Amino acid sequence: MGLHFCVEADVKKLLQGQTYRGLEALQKSIWSMMHDGTAKVVEFWEAVLRQLEVYKAMAFLKEIHGKLPNEDANIKPERDRILAVLEKLQGQIEDDLIKFV
């Protein structure tokens, strides 16, 4: 059973655009809330945790990608191709996760 589309949108909004470190901090915060019982909507936070690993992996890869040299014209087409593949892969992984959640 997939996530309700409203929950899916909220999870995506929360995770999208964050750095790897930001996502790690969020994950620790969620684990803490779940452990000490202060998480009010447990199902939402469980959904976030299920998708968080994918977003962390994508953020990590994008950060590595961003550290590659920009000035070499021979590398730029390959960098652009890698980024396009990463973005496509992220969409496919998100779709697969939603199907299995």
Summary of the structure (lengths in Angstrom):
residues: 101
radius of gyration: 15.9
end to end distance: 5.9
largest distance: 53.1
contacts: 244
relative contact order: 0.14
helix: 78%
strand: 0%
